[in-house]
Amino acid sequence: MKAKPKRARSGKAEVTYLAYPAALARLRERLSATPEEIAAWLIMGPKHGGLAAYVNVNEFKKPRRFAFAADQAGRPSVDQHDYLPQLMQCWFRANNIERFKPRERFVVGRDLIARWSKIPGVDALAYIRAKIEESRLNDMHPICGGTRGSTADDSYPPVEQGLFGLNEVRAIEAEELIEVVHLLDAKPSLAGRDQAATRQRQERRYRMCIEDELPMPKDDYAHLPRGIGRLAKQEGITRQAFAQDVKAHIRYLMGK
């Protein structure tokens, strides 16, 4: 059975909230997002192209904004290096998840080390630390702020657990690793992954109509049934946005 979103009132308007698993599923489907990226976007916040999350939405009309918690003294500790469990308490506004367009994408330190380790003669960890020292690469950690790549304090997490902006990584590869970048395994572009995710979302919403036994038209010129609006509310989006996805899948089925 599909989990239902949580609804709460904010002033006069009703706000639909999605629990973390549902929000992750939608962001993964649409953007191929990772849990680590969601953590990074929460650190950025909406004003800087990121996301906002809330806690205890079932208890308060104006739920509290989520923030990553350190220890009582505000210092990092080894058992707090893992920030992903804190995401489990998060709720997200459904409309924010639906229209979210990230200003920055992120790669986890362990994946960046694995990528640059494919270049013969390059100590990937030392190279990352050198780029941090040169201010060409910024390490980020949701709880601790940074990693041991930017401090000698052993209480900070290792570089493997840090988050690095893809724009900075790509700039370094384009300017400093251009002669050897062909040695790195090619991965699907973000644009390609986004296109596939969009197709999956469109098909899922069309299937929602079929499962709800709505009388679906055979072409994209006919009007969609009235039940579309109710399904759009379940998704936390407008009827128009939902209808666009359904009609897009109808065109796909027609071979357009």
C-alpha positions as CSV (number, residue, x, y, z in Angstrom):
1,M,0.0,0.0,0.0
2,K,1.3,3.4,-1.0
3,A,2.2,5.7,2.0
4,K,0.0,8.7,2.2
5,P,1.5,12.2,2.6
6,K,0.9,14.2,5.8
7,R,-1.3,17.2,5.6
8,A,-1.1,20.2,7.9
9,R,-2.4,23.7,8.0
10,S,-0.1,26.7,7.7
11,G,-2.3,29.8,8.2
12,K,-5.2,29.4,5.8
13,A,-3.5,27.1,3.3
14,E,-3.2,23.4,3.7
15,V,0.4,22.1,3.3
16,T,1.2,18.6,2.2
17,Y,4.3,17.0,3.7
18,L,6.3,14.0,2.6
19,A,8.2,11.8,5.0
20,Y,11.9,11.4,4.2
21,P,11.5,8.0,2.4
22,A,8.9,9.4,0.0
23,A,10.8,12.6,-0.6
24,L,14.0,10.5,-1.3
25,A,12.1,8.3,-3.8
26,R,10.8,11.3,-5.7
27,L,14.1,13.1,-5.8
28,R,15.8,9.9,-6.8
29,E,13.3,9.3,-9.6
30,R,13.4,12.8,-10.9
31,L,17.1,13.8,-10.3
32,S,18.9,10.5,-9.5
33,A,19.6,12.2,-6.1
34,T,21.4,10.4,-3.3
35,P,20.8,10.6,0.5
36,E,24.1,12.4,0.8
37,E,23.0,15.0,-1.7
38,I,19.8,15.6,0.3
39,A,21.9,16.2,3.4
40,A,24.1,18.7,1.4
41,W,21.0,20.5,0.1
42,L,19.7,20.8,3.6
43,I,22.9,22.5,4.7
44,M,22.6,24.9,1.8
45,G,19.0,25.8,2.6
46,P,16.4,27.3,0.2
47,K,18.1,30.7,0.0
48,H,21.2,29.2,-1.5
49,G,19.6,26.7,-3.9
50,G,19.0,23.9,-1.4
51,L,16.1,22.4,0.6
52,A,14.3,22.9,3.9
53,A,13.0,20.0,6.0
54,Y,10.8,20.0,9.1
55,V,10.2,17.8,12.2
56,N,7.2,16.9,14.2
57,V,4.7,17.9,11.5
58,N,2.0,15.8,13.2
59,E,2.2,17.8,16.4
60,F,2.5,21.5,15.4
61,K,0.7,23.8,13.0
62,K,4.1,25.4,12.3
63,P,6.6,22.6,12.6
64,R,10.1,23.3,13.6
65,R,12.8,23.6,10.9
66,F,15.2,20.6,10.8
67,A,18.9,21.2,11.6
68,F,21.7,18.7,12.0
69,A,22.7,18.3,15.6
70,A,26.2,18.0,17.0
71,D,27.0,17.1,20.6
72,Q,26.1,19.4,23.5
73,A,29.4,21.3,23.3
74,G,29.0,21.8,19.6
75,R,32.0,19.7,18.8
76,P,32.1,16.7,16.4
77,S,32.6,13.3,17.8
78,V,33.4,10.0,16.1
79,D,29.9,8.5,16.8
80,Q,28.3,11.6,15.1
81,H,30.2,11.3,11.8
82,D,27.3,9.4,10.3
83,Y,24.7,12.1,9.5
84,L,22.3,10.0,7.4
85,P,20.3,8.6,10.4
86,Q,19.3,12.2,11.3
87,L,17.5,12.4,8.0
88,M,14.9,9.8,9.1
89,Q,13.0,12.4,11.2
90,C,12.7,14.8,8.2
91,W,9.5,15.9,6.5
92,F,9.5,17.9,3.3
93,R,6.9,20.1,1.7
94,A,5.6,18.2,-1.3
95,N,5.4,21.1,-3.6
96,N,9.1,22.0,-2.8
97,I,10.2,18.5,-3.6
98,E,8.3,18.5,-6.9
99,R,9.7,21.7,-8.3
100,F,13.2,21.5,-6.7
101,K,16.0,22.3,-9.1
102,P,19.4,22.0,-7.3
103,R,21.9,24.7,-7.8
104,E,24.7,22.3,-7.1
105,R,25.2,18.5,-7.2
106,F,27.5,16.6,-4.9
107,V,29.8,13.6,-4.8
108,V,30.8,11.7,-1.6
109,G,34.5,11.7,-0.8
110,R,34.9,8.0,-1.0
111,D,33.5,8.1,-4.6
112,L,35.8,10.9,-5.6
113,I,38.8,9.1,-4.1
114,A,37.8,6.0,-6.1
115,R,37.4,8.0,-9.3
116,W,40.8,9.8,-9.1
117,S,42.6,6.7,-7.9
118,K,42.1,5.3,-11.4
119,I,44.8,7.8,-12.7
120,P,48.2,6.0,-12.6
121,G,50.7,7.7,-10.3
122,V,48.1,9.9,-8.5
123,D,47.6,9.6,-4.8
124,A,43.9,10.6,-4.8
125,L,43.6,11.4,-1.1
126,A,46.8,13.6,-1.2
127,Y,45.5,15.3,-4.4
128,I,42.2,16.1,-2.8
129,R,43.9,17.6,0.2
130,A,46.1,19.6,-2.1
131,K,43.1,21.0,-3.9
132,I,41.5,21.9,-0.5
133,E,44.7,23.7,0.5
134,E,44.6,25.7,-2.7
135,S,40.9,26.6,-2.1
136,R,40.0,24.9,-5.4
137,L,37.9,22.2,-3.6
138,N,35.8,22.6,-0.5
139,D,35.0,19.7,1.8
140,M,31.7,19.8,3.6
141,H,30.2,17.6,6.3
142,P,26.6,18.2,7.6
143,I,27.5,17.8,11.3
144,C,31.1,18.7,11.6
145,G,31.4,21.3,8.9
146,G,34.5,19.9,7.3
147,T,36.8,16.8,7.3
148,R,40.4,15.9,8.1
149,G,41.2,17.2,4.6
150,S,41.0,20.7,6.0
151,T,42.0,20.2,9.6
152,A,44.5,18.2,11.6
153,D,41.9,17.5,14.3
154,D,41.4,13.8,14.5
155,S,37.9,14.2,15.9
156,Y,36.7,15.3,12.5
157,P,35.5,12.7,9.9
158,P,37.8,11.3,7.2
159,V,37.8,12.8,3.7
160,E,35.9,9.7,2.6
161,Q,32.8,11.0,4.5
162,G,32.9,14.5,3.1
163,L,30.8,16.0,0.4
164,F,32.3,17.8,-2.6
165,G,30.6,20.1,-5.2
166,L,30.5,18.6,-8.6
167,N,31.1,22.0,-10.2
168,E,34.4,22.2,-8.5
169,V,35.3,18.6,-9.3
170,R,34.5,19.2,-13.0
171,A,36.5,22.4,-13.1
172,I,39.6,20.6,-11.7
173,E,39.2,17.7,-14.2
174,A,38.8,20.1,-17.1
175,E,41.8,22.3,-16.2
176,E,44.2,20.0,-14.4
177,L,43.3,16.4,-15.4
178,I,42.4,17.0,-19.1
179,E,45.3,14.8,-20.3
180,V,44.2,11.8,-18.2
181,V,40.5,12.3,-17.7
182,H,39.9,9.7,-20.5
183,L,41.1,7.1,-18.0
184,L,38.1,7.7,-15.8
185,D,35.1,5.5,-16.4
186,A,32.4,7.4,-18.3
187,K,29.1,7.7,-16.4
188,P,25.8,8.8,-17.8
189,S,25.5,12.6,-17.8
190,L,23.2,14.3,-15.4
191,A,21.1,15.4,-18.3
192,G,20.7,11.8,-19.5
193,R,19.8,10.6,-16.0
194,D,17.3,13.4,-15.6
195,Q,15.6,12.5,-18.8
196,A,15.2,8.9,-17.8
197,A,13.9,9.9,-14.4
198,T,11.4,12.2,-16.0
199,R,10.1,9.3,-18.2
200,Q,9.8,7.1,-15.1
201,R,7.8,9.8,-13.3
202,Q,5.5,10.3,-16.2
203,E,4.8,6.6,-16.5
204,R,4.2,6.3,-12.7
205,R,1.6,9.0,-12.8
206,Y,-0.1,7.5,-15.8
207,R,-0.3,4.2,-13.9
208,M,-1.8,5.9,-10.9
209,C,-4.7,6.9,-13.2
210,I,-5.0,3.3,-14.5
211,E,-4.9,1.8,-11.0
212,D,-7.6,4.4,-9.9
213,E,-9.7,3.0,-12.8
214,L,-10.1,6.4,-14.5
215,P,-11.3,6.4,-18.1
216,M,-8.1,7.3,-19.9
217,P,-8.1,8.8,-23.5
218,K,-6.2,7.1,-26.2
219,D,-4.6,10.3,-27.5
220,D,-3.3,13.5,-26.0
221,Y,-6.0,15.7,-27.6
222,A,-8.9,14.5,-25.5
223,H,-9.8,15.8,-22.1
224,L,-8.5,14.0,-19.1
225,P,-11.0,12.6,-16.5
226,R,-12.0,14.7,-13.4
227,G,-10.2,12.3,-11.0
228,I,-6.9,13.7,-12.2
229,G,-7.2,16.6,-9.7
230,R,-7.6,14.3,-6.8
231,L,-4.5,12.3,-7.8
232,A,-2.5,15.5,-8.3
233,K,-3.3,16.4,-4.6
234,Q,-1.9,13.1,-3.5
235,E,1.3,13.9,-5.3
236,G,1.3,17.4,-3.8
237,I,1.4,19.2,-7.1
238,T,-1.1,21.1,-9.3
239,R,-3.6,19.5,-11.6
240,Q,-1.8,21.1,-14.6
241,A,1.6,19.6,-13.7
242,F,0.1,16.2,-13.2
243,A,-1.9,16.4,-16.4
244,Q,1.3,17.4,-18.4
245,D,3.1,14.2,-17.2
246,V,0.1,12.0,-18.0
247,K,-0.3,13.4,-21.5
248,A,3.4,13.1,-22.1
249,H,3.2,9.4,-21.3
250,I,0.2,9.1,-23.6
251,R,2.2,10.6,-26.4
252,Y,5.0,8.2,-25.6
253,L,2.6,5.3,-25.9
254,M,1.4,6.7,-29.3
255,G,5.0,6.7,-30.5
256,K,5.3,10.5,-30.7
